[in-house]
Amino acid sequence: MDIHNKTPRPLKIPLPGGKVLRLGPGKTGQITAKASEHPPVKKLIEDGTIEIVGDGGTHGTTGGSSDSGSSGPNQSGPSGGGAMRRSGDR
């Protein structure tokens, strides 16, 4: 889910699990559906400090498939073993 900071000041939004989302003035960030049900987040939404802009699930699905395609070559590059052999030969 996308959220938007409607205030002219930066916000620290407490999330479940002790995490914090720092959101600049007028900026947009992403939180999970579980995080949107967190009481401090609900209070900020009710106060009008932040608003839910869109559903990040659609973007996450599209991004997930492209990320998995791009992470395959990235994973095979470092796993070639070149760096490991160099450190072993020292």
Secondary structure, 3 states (H helix, E strand, C coil): CEEEECCCCCEEEECHHHCEEEECCCCEEECCHHHHCCHHHHHHHHHCCEEEEECHHHHHHHHHHHHHHHHHHHHHCHHHCHHHHHHHHC
